[in-house]
Amino acid sequence: MKINVIIIDKKGKDNLYAPLIEHYKKIAKPFAKVEVIEVFDKDISKAQDISAEMAQQSYTHALQKYLGSGKNIALDPSSKEVDSFDFAKLLKDSAEVNFFIGGAYGFEKDFLNKCNNSISFGKITLSHKLVKVVLLEQIFRGLAINNNHPYHK
């Protein structure tokens, strides 16, 4: 199984969260190959300075090439909240799962409609770097649930 976390975020040195990200990628290895793909370019930067609508359009443009294969799931605060068992079901019976974390202005409706699912981790706002860690922990937890690993208990 392959799991991709595709996020609108500037690439850079992250001394605080990087060890946790690597930890969750490593412990997930027996169940799945997990990759984090950070997407950010000049077009996104410019669009964010213009308007929320332009920013969302730039996110769609940057992310749409990753929609091609596998199950596509967007993290969207206005979507249905899931618990860990619902989340684990999203991972079942899939060879490849792509999780999308939008930019500061979220996703266009059109992008959400192109995804198989959109889910929420709640109504609170988390930084991009922190939500990446939370998502990776939930990915491992979901894999543990699906594989009867004791981590979830």
LUMBA-225310 format. One record per atom (N, C-alpha, C): residue number from 0; residue in three letters; atom name; x, y, z. Coordinates in Angstrom, 3 decimals. Each point is the difference from the previous one (the first is absolute). Layout:
! residues N
ZARO   nr  rest  atom      east     north        up
ZARO  NUM   ALA    CA         X         Y         Z
...
***
This chain:
! residues 153
ZARO   nr  rest  atom      east     north        up
ZARO    0   MET     N     0.836    -1.182     0.000
ZARO    0   MET    CA    -0.836     1.182     0.000
ZARO    0   MET     C     0.879     1.242     0.000
ZARO    1   LYS     N    -0.458     1.026    -0.710
ZARO    1   LYS    CA     0.719     1.275    -0.060
ZARO    1   LYS     C    -0.956     1.094     0.452
ZARO    2   ILE     N     0.490     0.860     0.893
ZARO    2   ILE    CA    -0.788     1.130     0.487
ZARO    2   ILE     C     0.807     1.272    -0.225
ZARO    3   ASN     N    -0.607     0.943    -0.705
ZARO    3   ASN    CA     0.633     1.289    -0.268
ZARO    3   ASN     C    -0.745     1.089     0.758
ZARO    4   VAL     N     0.758     0.846     0.673
ZARO    4   VAL    CA    -0.550     1.181     0.649
ZARO    4   VAL     C     0.496     1.180    -0.812
ZARO    5   ILE     N    -0.918     0.635    -0.732
ZARO    5   ILE    CA     0.365     1.099    -0.887
ZARO    5   ILE     C    -0.521     1.282     0.633
ZARO    6   ILE     N     0.900     0.920     0.284
ZARO    6   ILE    CA    -0.340     1.173     0.787
ZARO    6   ILE     C     0.503     1.274    -0.664
ZARO    7   ILE     N    -0.829     1.027     0.027
ZARO    7   ILE    CA     0.435     1.329    -0.433
ZARO    7   ILE     C     0.793     0.568     1.165
ZARO    8   ASP     N     1.297    -0.001    -0.123
ZARO    8   ASP    CA     0.863     0.465     1.085
ZARO    8   ASP     C     1.382     0.270    -0.568
ZARO    9   LYS     N     0.636     1.016     0.538
ZARO    9   LYS    CA     1.356     0.328    -0.429
ZARO    9   LYS     C     0.957    -1.071     0.493
ZARO   10   LYS     N     0.865    -0.420    -0.914
ZARO   10   LYS    CA     1.036    -0.945     0.383
ZARO   10   LYS     C     1.006     0.755     0.855
ZARO   11   GLY     N     0.532    -0.686     0.948
ZARO   11   GLY    CA     0.997     0.672     0.824
ZARO   11   GLY     C     0.376    -0.854     1.183
ZARO   12   LYS     N     0.988     0.475     0.693
ZARO   12   LYS    CA     0.481    -0.710     1.171
ZARO   12   LYS     C    -1.005     0.168     1.129
ZARO   13   ASP     N    -0.481    -1.116     0.524
ZARO   13   ASP    CA    -0.962     0.016     1.083
ZARO   13   ASP     C     0.567    -0.833     1.141
ZARO   14   ASN     N     0.668     0.655     0.925
ZARO   14   ASN    CA     0.654    -0.724     1.089
ZARO   14   ASN     C    -0.973    -0.490     1.060
ZARO   15   LEU     N    -1.169     0.624     0.085
ZARO   15   LEU    CA    -0.950    -0.367     1.041
ZARO   15   LEU     C    -0.794    -1.257    -0.359
ZARO   16   TYR     N    -0.625    -0.012    -1.177
ZARO   16   TYR    CA    -0.892    -1.091    -0.369
ZARO   16   TYR     C     0.653    -1.096    -0.844
ZARO   17   ALA     N     1.109     0.294    -0.638
ZARO   17   ALA    CA     0.651    -0.970    -0.890
ZARO   17   ALA     C     0.284    -1.350     0.685
ZARO   18   PRO     N     0.504    -0.020     1.245
ZARO   18   PRO    CA     0.235    -1.305     0.632
ZARO   18   PRO     C    -1.285    -0.817     0.186
ZARO   19   LEU     N    -1.111     0.656     0.322
ZARO   19   LEU    CA    -1.270    -0.710     0.145
ZARO   19   LEU     C    -0.487    -0.538    -1.337
ZARO   20   ILE     N     0.133     0.804    -1.038
ZARO   20   ILE    CA    -0.399    -0.433    -1.337
ZARO   20   ILE     C     0.793    -1.241    -0.402
ZARO   21   GLU     N     1.297     0.046     0.185
ZARO   21   GLU    CA     0.843    -1.154    -0.335
ZARO   21   GLU     C    -0.348    -1.209     0.860
ZARO   22   HIS     N    -0.318     0.236     1.268
ZARO   22   HIS    CA    -0.380    -1.095     0.904
ZARO   22   HIS     C    -1.235    -0.731    -0.528
ZARO   23   TYR     N    -1.048     0.749    -0.351
ZARO   23   TYR    CA    -1.233    -0.638    -0.477
ZARO   23   TYR     C     0.195    -0.673    -1.353
ZARO   24   LYS     N     0.802     0.578    -0.863
ZARO   24   LYS    CA     0.290    -0.653    -1.285
ZARO   24   LYS     C     0.714    -1.326     0.237
ZARO   25   LYS     N     0.930    -0.002     0.949
ZARO   25   LYS    CA     0.792    -1.198     0.281
ZARO   25   LYS     C    -0.854    -1.110     0.613
ZARO   26   ILE     N    -0.823     0.337     0.997
ZARO   26   ILE    CA    -0.774    -1.064     0.651
ZARO   26   ILE     C    -1.146    -0.504    -0.878
ZARO   27   ALA     N    -0.370     0.772    -1.024
ZARO   27   ALA    CA    -1.036    -0.445    -0.934
ZARO   27   ALA     C     0.550    -0.967    -1.046
ZARO   28   LYS     N     1.331    -0.055    -0.157
ZARO   28   LYS    CA     0.619    -0.796    -1.071
ZARO   28   LYS     C    -0.457    -1.453    -0.100
ZARO   29   PRO     N    -0.232    -0.704     1.101
ZARO   29   PRO    CA    -0.455    -1.380    -0.159
ZARO   29   PRO     C    -1.357    -0.122    -0.719
ZARO   30   PHE     N    -0.775     1.086    -0.004
ZARO   30   PHE    CA    -1.343    -0.029    -0.566
ZARO   30   PHE     C    -0.131     0.775    -1.306
ZARO   31   ALA     N     0.783     1.064    -0.148
ZARO   31   ALA    CA    -0.138     0.863    -1.178
ZARO   31   ALA     C     1.233     0.881    -0.158
ZARO   32   LYS     N     0.251     0.382    -1.244
ZARO   32   LYS    CA     1.034     0.997    -0.272
ZARO   32   LYS     C    -0.697     1.360     0.054
ZARO   33   VAL     N     0.444     0.860     0.894
ZARO   33   VAL    CA    -0.613     1.311     0.181
ZARO   33   VAL     C     0.978     1.065    -0.490
ZARO   34   GLU     N    -0.501     0.862    -0.865
ZARO   34   GLU    CA     0.827     1.083    -0.549
ZARO   34   GLU     C    -0.713     1.331     0.220
ZARO   35   VAL     N     0.776     1.017     0.358
ZARO   35   VAL    CA    -0.525     1.352     0.160
ZARO   35   VAL     C     0.522     0.840    -1.160
ZARO   36   ILE     N    -0.922     0.630    -0.718
ZARO   36   ILE    CA     0.352     0.820    -1.159
ZARO   36   ILE     C    -0.439     1.429     0.287
ZARO   37   GLU     N     0.968     0.893     0.128
ZARO   37   GLU    CA    -0.298     1.417     0.257
ZARO   37   GLU     C    -0.013     0.752    -1.314
ZARO   38   VAL     N    -1.081     0.734    -0.230
ZARO   38   VAL    CA    -0.190     0.710    -1.254
ZARO   38   VAL     C    -0.138     1.485     0.301
ZARO   39   PHE     N     0.858     0.802    -0.594
ZARO   39   PHE    CA    -0.096     1.458     0.130
ZARO   39   PHE     C     0.838     0.609    -1.116
ZARO   40   ASP     N    -0.551     1.012    -0.645
ZARO   40   ASP    CA     0.747     0.658    -1.064
ZARO   40   ASP     C    -0.328     1.491    -0.044
ZARO   41   LYS     N     0.609     0.699    -0.946
ZARO   41   LYS    CA    -0.198     1.455    -0.123
ZARO   41   LYS     C    -1.449     0.345    -0.299
ZARO   42   ASP     N    -0.670    -0.829    -0.811
ZARO   42   ASP    CA    -1.401     0.260    -0.337
ZARO   42   ASP     C    -0.886    -0.031     1.246
ZARO   43   ILE     N     0.233    -0.958     0.879
ZARO   43   ILE    CA    -0.768    -0.087     1.242
ZARO   43   ILE     C     0.287     1.215     0.868
ZARO   44   SER     N     1.262     0.355     0.124
ZARO   44   SER    CA     0.382     1.150     0.814
ZARO   44   SER     C    -0.660     1.282    -0.499
ZARO   45   LYS     N     0.044     0.223    -1.311
ZARO   45   LYS    CA    -0.630     1.191    -0.581
ZARO   45   LYS     C    -1.509    -0.021     0.190
ZARO   46   ALA     N    -0.621    -1.141    -0.263
ZARO   46   ALA    CA    -1.457    -0.121     0.089
ZARO   46   ALA     C    -0.497     0.264     1.418
ZARO   47   GLN     N     0.739    -0.463     0.993
ZARO   47   GLN    CA    -0.402     0.221     1.393
ZARO   47   GLN     C     0.002     1.474     0.360
ZARO   48   ASP     N     0.828     0.786    -0.683
ZARO   48   ASP    CA     0.036     1.451     0.243
ZARO   48   ASP     C    -1.133     0.733    -0.701
ZARO   49   ILE     N    -0.638    -0.663    -0.978
ZARO   49   ILE    CA    -1.065     0.654    -0.776
ZARO   49   ILE     C    -1.365    -0.208     0.659
ZARO   50   SER     N    -0.397    -1.258     0.170
ZARO   50   SER    CA    -1.311    -0.287     0.597
ZARO   50   SER     C    -0.096    -1.470     0.392
ZARO   51   ALA     N    -0.986    -0.290     0.833
ZARO   51   ALA    CA    -0.244    -1.392     0.414
ZARO   51   ALA     C    -0.380    -0.851    -1.205
ZARO   52   GLU     N    -0.831     0.558    -0.888
ZARO   52   GLU    CA    -0.441    -0.738    -1.185
ZARO   52   GLU     C     1.191    -0.341    -0.905
ZARO   53   MET     N     0.875     0.971    -0.222
ZARO   53   MET    CA     1.188    -0.250    -0.833
ZARO   53   MET     C     0.914    -1.032     0.666
ZARO   54   ALA     N     0.118     0.077     1.316
ZARO   54   ALA    CA     0.829    -0.958     0.733
ZARO   54   ALA     C    -0.545    -1.413    -0.183
ZARO   55   GLN     N    -1.310    -0.165     0.169
ZARO   55   GLN    CA    -0.601    -1.317    -0.169
ZARO   55   GLN     C     0.210    -0.530    -1.412
ZARO   56   GLN     N    -0.132     0.865    -0.987
ZARO   56   GLN    CA     0.237    -0.415    -1.386
ZARO   56   GLN     C     1.440    -0.463    -0.196
ZARO   57   SER     N     0.932     0.701     0.625
ZARO   57   SER    CA     1.407    -0.392    -0.134
ZARO   57   SER     C     0.267    -1.336     0.686
ZARO   58   TYR     N    -0.687    -0.266     1.109
ZARO   58   TYR    CA     0.157    -1.293     0.671
ZARO   58   TYR     C    -0.504    -1.123    -0.908
ZARO   59   THR     N    -1.185     0.215    -0.595
ZARO   59   THR    CA    -0.564    -1.008    -0.900
ZARO   59   THR     C     0.958    -0.276    -1.142
ZARO   60   HIS     N     0.519     1.064    -0.584
ZARO   60   HIS    CA     0.933    -0.157    -1.123
ZARO   60   HIS     C     1.234    -0.806     0.423
ZARO   61   ALA     N     0.530     0.282     1.172
ZARO   61   ALA    CA     1.211    -0.683     0.471
ZARO   61   ALA     C    -0.268    -1.447     0.409
ZARO   62   LEU     N    -1.196    -0.291     0.501
ZARO   62   LEU    CA    -0.289    -1.330     0.545
ZARO   62   LEU     C    -0.662    -0.962    -0.970
ZARO   63   GLN     N    -0.615     0.508    -1.054
ZARO   63   GLN    CA    -0.794    -0.871    -0.865
ZARO   63   GLN     C     0.806    -1.124    -0.645
ZARO   64   LYS     N     1.289     0.194    -0.206
ZARO   64   LYS    CA     0.807    -1.065    -0.609
ZARO   64   LYS     C     0.156    -1.213     0.919
ZARO   65   TYR     N    -0.296     0.175     1.300
ZARO   65   TYR    CA     0.104    -1.112     0.947
ZARO   65   TYR     C    -1.312    -0.767     0.144
ZARO   66   LEU     N    -1.050     0.447    -0.677
ZARO   66   LEU    CA    -1.309    -0.649     0.089
ZARO   66   LEU     C    -0.118    -1.263    -0.848
ZARO   67   GLY     N     0.968    -0.265    -0.837
ZARO   67   GLY    CA    -0.130    -1.054    -1.002
ZARO   67   GLY     C    -0.228    -1.411     0.488
ZARO   68   SER     N     0.665    -0.424     1.036
ZARO   68   SER    CA    -0.091    -1.413     0.378
ZARO   68   SER     C    -0.390    -0.150     1.462
ZARO   69   GLY     N    -0.582    -1.124     0.309
ZARO   69   GLY    CA    -0.333    -0.305     1.384
ZARO   69   GLY     C    -1.240     0.715     0.490
ZARO   70   LYS     N    -0.244    -0.153     1.291
ZARO   70   LYS    CA    -1.117     0.658     0.676
ZARO   70   LYS     C     0.479     1.377     0.449
ZARO   71   ASN     N    -0.789     1.030    -0.289
ZARO   71   ASN    CA     0.375     1.377     0.311
ZARO   71   ASN     C    -0.888     0.538     1.112
ZARO   72   ILE     N     0.641     0.463     1.079
ZARO   72   ILE    CA    -0.722     0.476     1.176
ZARO   72   ILE     C     0.537     1.375     0.384
ZARO   73   ALA     N    -0.888     0.988     0.057
ZARO   73   ALA    CA     0.392     1.358     0.377
ZARO   73   ALA     C    -0.346     0.250     1.458
ZARO   74   LEU     N     0.887     0.694     0.709
ZARO   74   LEU    CA    -0.304     0.462     1.350
ZARO   74   LEU     C    -0.655     1.365    -0.136
ZARO   75   ASP     N    -1.227     0.094     0.474
ZARO   75   ASP    CA    -0.799     1.205    -0.161
ZARO   75   ASP     C    -0.813     0.219     1.271
ZARO   76   PRO     N     0.200     1.112     0.697
ZARO   76   PRO    CA    -0.669     0.189     1.293
ZARO   76   PRO     C    -1.527     0.012    -0.063
ZARO   77   SER     N    -0.580     0.278    -1.161
ZARO   77   SER    CA    -1.463     0.028    -0.096
ZARO   77   SER     C    -0.579    -1.365    -0.393
ZARO   78   SER     N     0.843    -0.993    -0.165
ZARO   78   SER    CA    -0.463    -1.341    -0.363
ZARO   78   SER     C    -0.343    -0.811     1.246
ZARO   79   LYS     N    -0.422    -1.237    -0.231
ZARO   79   LYS    CA    -0.406    -0.892     1.093
ZARO   79   LYS     C     1.188    -0.345     0.895
ZARO   80   GLU     N    -0.222     0.117     1.316
ZARO   80   GLU    CA     1.028    -0.405     0.952
ZARO   80   GLU     C     0.046    -1.522     0.063
ZARO   81   VAL     N     1.203    -0.537     0.127
ZARO   81   VAL    CA     0.176    -1.445     0.103
ZARO   81   VAL     C     0.711    -0.352     1.294
ZARO   82   ASP     N    -0.335    -1.171     0.537
ZARO   82   ASP    CA     0.774    -0.512     1.123
ZARO   82   ASP     C     1.073    -0.941    -0.561
ZARO   83   SER     N     0.792    -0.565     0.867
ZARO   83   SER    CA     1.124    -0.831    -0.461
ZARO   83   SER     C    -0.462    -1.250    -0.742
ZARO   84   PHE     N    -1.148    -0.560     0.378
ZARO   84   PHE    CA    -0.494    -1.196    -0.684
ZARO   84   PHE     C    -0.532     0.340    -1.395
ZARO   85   ASP     N    -0.702     1.136    -0.115
ZARO   85   ASP    CA    -0.436     0.459    -1.331
ZARO   85   ASP     C     1.214     0.283    -0.882
ZARO   86   PHE     N     1.000     0.611     0.603
ZARO   86   PHE    CA     1.223     0.311    -0.739
ZARO   86   PHE     C     0.662    -1.284    -0.495
ZARO   87   ALA     N     0.081    -1.008     0.866
ZARO   87   ALA    CA     0.614    -1.288    -0.376
ZARO   87   ALA     C    -0.729    -0.619    -1.185
ZARO   88   LYS     N    -1.333     0.143    -0.053
ZARO   88   LYS    CA    -0.776    -0.554    -1.114
ZARO   88   LYS     C     0.385     0.663    -1.321
ZARO   89   LEU     N     0.396     1.260     0.046
ZARO   89   LEU    CA     0.415     0.698    -1.220
ZARO   89   LEU     C     1.260    -0.622    -0.607
ZARO   90   LEU     N     0.812    -0.621     0.837
ZARO   90   LEU    CA     1.253    -0.595    -0.458
ZARO   90   LEU     C    -0.176    -1.433    -0.506
ZARO   91   LYS     N    -1.076    -0.632     0.398
ZARO   91   LYS    CA    -0.218    -1.416    -0.346
ZARO   91   LYS     C    -0.153    -0.202    -1.495
ZARO   92   ASP     N     0.534    -1.125    -0.473
ZARO   92   ASP    CA    -0.199    -0.460    -1.378
ZARO   92   ASP     C     0.459     1.005    -1.056
ZARO   93   SER     N     1.039     0.746     0.299
ZARO   93   SER    CA     0.545     0.957    -0.967
ZARO   93   SER     C     1.490    -0.243    -0.162
ZARO   94   ALA     N     0.440    -0.039    -1.241
ZARO   94   ALA    CA     1.434    -0.145    -0.263
ZARO   94   ALA     C     0.711     1.332     0.175
ZARO   95   GLU     N    -0.729     1.096    -0.288
ZARO   95   GLU    CA     0.594     1.332     0.129
ZARO   95   GLU     C    -1.055     0.975     0.513
ZARO   96   VAL     N     0.395     0.803     0.983
ZARO   96   VAL    CA    -0.880     1.033     0.548
ZARO   96   VAL     C     0.769     1.313     0.004
ZARO   97   ASN     N    -0.654     1.046    -0.513
ZARO   97   ASN    CA     0.583     1.342    -0.017
ZARO   97   ASN     C    -0.812     0.896     0.929
ZARO   98   PHE     N     0.668     0.573     0.989
ZARO   98   PHE    CA    -0.636     0.971     0.892
ZARO   98   PHE     C     0.452     1.385    -0.413
ZARO   99   PHE     N    -0.939     0.931    -0.097
ZARO   99   PHE    CA     0.307     1.369    -0.411
ZARO   99   PHE     C    -0.282     0.966     1.142
ZARO  100   ILE     N     1.000     0.823     0.297
ZARO  100   ILE    CA    -0.136     1.074     0.981
ZARO  100   ILE     C     0.162     1.298    -0.773
ZARO  101   GLY     N    -1.042     0.807    -0.011
ZARO  101   GLY    CA     0.005     1.236    -0.779
ZARO  101   GLY     C     0.840     1.087     0.638
ZARO  102   GLY     N    -0.011     1.120    -0.649
ZARO  102   GLY    CA     0.714     1.161     0.502
ZARO  102   GLY     C    -0.850     0.765     1.006
ZARO  103   ALA     N     0.454     1.190     0.326
ZARO  103   ALA    CA    -0.656     0.825     1.016
ZARO  103   ALA     C    -1.458     0.306    -0.329
ZARO  104   TYR     N    -0.367    -0.021    -1.280
ZARO  104   TYR    CA    -1.358     0.349    -0.406
ZARO  104   TYR     C    -0.856    -1.216    -0.346
ZARO  105   GLY     N     0.487    -1.186     0.277
ZARO  105   GLY    CA    -0.788    -1.199    -0.242
ZARO  105   GLY     C    -0.095    -0.379    -1.467
ZARO  106   PHE     N    -0.960    -0.840    -0.312
ZARO  106   PHE    CA    -0.160    -0.526    -1.350
ZARO  106   PHE     C    -1.196     0.613    -0.715
ZARO  107   GLU     N     0.090     0.035    -1.329
ZARO  107   GLU    CA    -1.155     0.323    -0.823
ZARO  107   GLU     C    -0.974    -1.175     0.077
ZARO  108   LYS     N    -1.280     0.281    -0.130
ZARO  108   LYS    CA    -1.012    -1.068    -0.036
ZARO  108   LYS     C     0.301    -0.990    -1.122
ZARO  109   ASP     N     0.471     0.511    -1.133
ZARO  109   ASP    CA     0.314    -0.845    -1.142
ZARO  109   ASP     C     1.064    -1.042     0.359
ZARO  110   PHE     N     1.013     0.401     0.733
ZARO  110   PHE    CA     1.048    -0.941     0.407
ZARO  110   PHE     C    -0.584    -1.047     0.945
ZARO  111   LEU     N    -0.797     0.442     0.975
ZARO  111   LEU    CA    -0.617    -0.944     0.946
ZARO  111   LEU     C    -0.878    -1.006    -0.730
ZARO  112   ASN     N    -0.699     0.454    -1.035
ZARO  112   ASN    CA    -0.867    -0.897    -0.771
ZARO  112   ASN     C     0.795    -1.040    -0.789
ZARO  113   LYS     N     1.238     0.302    -0.330
ZARO  113   LYS    CA     0.849    -0.946    -0.729
ZARO  113   LYS     C     0.569    -1.083     0.919
ZARO  114   CYS     N    -0.043     0.242     1.307
ZARO  114   CYS    CA     0.504    -0.978     0.966
ZARO  114   CYS     C    -1.078    -1.030     0.308
ZARO  115   ASN     N     0.427    -1.196     0.392
ZARO  115   ASN    CA    -0.937    -1.052     0.379
ZARO  115   ASN     C    -0.698     0.326     1.316
ZARO  116   ASN     N     0.733     0.655     0.907
ZARO  116   ASN    CA    -0.526     0.357     1.315
ZARO  116   ASN     C     0.628     1.314     0.445
ZARO  117   SER     N    -0.701     0.675     0.890
ZARO  117   SER    CA     0.615     1.102     0.742
ZARO  117   SER     C    -0.395    -0.195     1.455
ZARO  118   ILE     N     0.955     0.216     0.887
ZARO  118   ILE    CA    -0.203    -0.260     1.425
ZARO  118   ILE     C     0.501     1.179     0.809
ZARO  119   SER     N    -0.437     0.023     1.257
ZARO  119   SER    CA     0.425     1.048     0.919
ZARO  119   SER     C     0.546    -0.629     1.276
ZARO  120   PHE     N     1.007     0.630     0.556
ZARO  120   PHE    CA     0.513    -0.390     1.314
ZARO  120   PHE     C    -0.592     0.892     1.084
ZARO  121   GLY     N    -0.999     0.787    -0.353
ZARO  121   GLY    CA    -0.661     0.866     0.972
ZARO  121   GLY     C     0.017     1.443    -0.465
ZARO  122   LYS     N    -0.619     0.837     0.792
ZARO  122   LYS    CA    -0.170     1.389    -0.386
ZARO  122   LYS     C     1.151     0.908     0.430
ZARO  123   ILE     N     0.916    -0.530     0.784
ZARO  123   ILE    CA     1.134     0.828     0.414
ZARO  123   ILE     C     0.946     0.214    -1.177
ZARO  124   THR     N     0.732     1.082     0.048
ZARO  124   THR    CA     0.991     0.281    -1.031
ZARO  124   THR     C     1.366    -0.435     0.512
ZARO  125   LEU     N     0.696    -0.772    -0.829
ZARO  125   LEU    CA     1.354    -0.439     0.337
ZARO  125   LEU     C     0.960     0.534    -1.053
ZARO  126   SER     N     1.238     0.243     0.394
ZARO  126   SER    CA     1.008     0.399    -0.980
ZARO  126   SER     C     0.211    -1.154    -0.976
ZARO  127   HIS     N     0.470     0.336    -1.201
ZARO  127   HIS    CA     0.245    -1.035    -1.012
ZARO  127   HIS     C     0.993    -1.037     0.494
ZARO  128   LYS     N     1.015     0.456     0.668
ZARO  128   LYS    CA     1.022    -0.935     0.462
ZARO  128   LYS     C    -0.563    -0.933     1.078
ZARO  129   LEU     N    -0.857     0.523     0.867
ZARO  129   LEU    CA    -0.575    -0.829     1.049
ZARO  129   LEU     C    -1.048    -0.960    -0.562
ZARO  130   VAL     N    -0.837     0.455    -0.921
ZARO  130   VAL    CA    -1.013    -0.900    -0.569
ZARO  130   VAL     C     0.669    -1.134    -0.778
ZARO  131   LYS     N     1.166     0.271    -0.553
ZARO  131   LYS    CA     0.752    -1.062    -0.688
ZARO  131   LYS     C     0.366    -1.106     0.999
ZARO  132   VAL     N     0.445     0.380     1.189
ZARO  132   VAL    CA     0.349    -0.972     1.042
ZARO  132   VAL     C    -1.251    -0.750     0.459
ZARO  133   VAL     N    -1.097     0.731     0.223
ZARO  133   VAL    CA    -1.248    -0.626     0.445
ZARO  133   VAL     C    -0.477    -1.009    -1.049
ZARO  134   LEU     N     0.056     0.383    -1.264
ZARO  134   LEU    CA    -0.412    -0.913    -1.071
ZARO  134   LEU     C     0.883    -1.241    -0.031
ZARO  135   LEU     N     1.298     0.173     0.125
ZARO  135   LEU    CA     0.900    -1.160    -0.021
ZARO  135   LEU     C    -0.256    -0.925     1.190
ZARO  136   GLU     N    -0.313     0.576     1.159
ZARO  136   GLU    CA    -0.318    -0.839     1.153
ZARO  136   GLU     C    -1.285    -0.777    -0.271
ZARO  137   GLN     N    -0.995     0.640    -0.578
ZARO  137   GLN    CA    -1.256    -0.678    -0.312
ZARO  137   GLN     C     0.181    -1.057    -1.085
ZARO  138   ILE     N     0.882     0.261    -0.937
ZARO  138   ILE    CA     0.305    -1.025    -1.015
ZARO  138   ILE     C     0.567    -1.233     0.680
ZARO  139   PHE     N     0.969     0.192     0.895
ZARO  139   PHE    CA     0.552    -1.171     0.691
ZARO  139   PHE     C    -1.067    -0.669     0.864
ZARO  140   ARG     N    -0.801     0.787     0.698
ZARO  140   ARG    CA    -1.060    -0.565     0.838
ZARO  140   ARG     C    -0.988    -0.807    -0.854
ZARO  141   GLY     N    -0.384     0.552    -1.140
ZARO  141   GLY    CA    -0.910    -0.704    -0.903
ZARO  141   GLY     C     0.594    -1.297    -0.512
ZARO  142   LEU     N     1.270     0.040    -0.362
ZARO  142   LEU    CA     0.684    -1.215    -0.450
ZARO  142   LEU     C     0.066    -1.020     1.135
ZARO  143   ALA     N     0.246     0.479     1.227
ZARO  143   ALA    CA     0.063    -0.887     1.163
ZARO  143   ALA     C    -1.360    -0.663     0.240
ZARO  144   ILE     N    -1.069     0.781    -0.095
ZARO  144   ILE    CA    -1.347    -0.556     0.170
ZARO  144   ILE     C    -0.254    -1.071    -1.057
ZARO  145   ASN     N     0.310     0.304    -1.248
ZARO  145   ASN    CA    -0.270    -0.930    -1.102
ZARO  145   ASN     C     0.841    -1.268     0.061
ZARO  146   ASN     N     1.129     0.084     0.692
ZARO  146   ASN    CA     0.918    -1.148     0.059
ZARO  146   ASN     C     0.069    -0.623     1.401
ZARO  147   ASN     N    -0.975     0.315     0.833
ZARO  147   ASN    CA    -0.052    -0.538     1.364
ZARO  147   ASN     C     1.282     0.202     0.789
ZARO  148   HIS     N     0.625     1.131    -0.195
ZARO  148   HIS    CA     1.215     0.375     0.735
ZARO  148   HIS     C    -0.458     0.647     1.317
ZARO  149   PRO     N     0.709    -0.250     1.101
ZARO  149   PRO    CA    -0.457     0.485     1.303
ZARO  149   PRO     C     0.117     1.522     0.214
ZARO  150   TYR     N     0.562     0.749    -0.910
ZARO  150   TYR    CA     0.195     1.451     0.191
ZARO  150   TYR     C    -1.292     0.704     0.379
ZARO  151   HIS     N    -1.108    -0.347    -0.612
ZARO  151   HIS    CA    -1.254     0.731     0.209
ZARO  151   HIS     C    -0.578    -0.195     1.408
ZARO  152   LYS     N     0.338    -1.072     0.627
ZARO  152   LYS    CA    -0.635    -0.331     1.298
ZARO  152   LYS     C     0.576     0.794     1.148
***
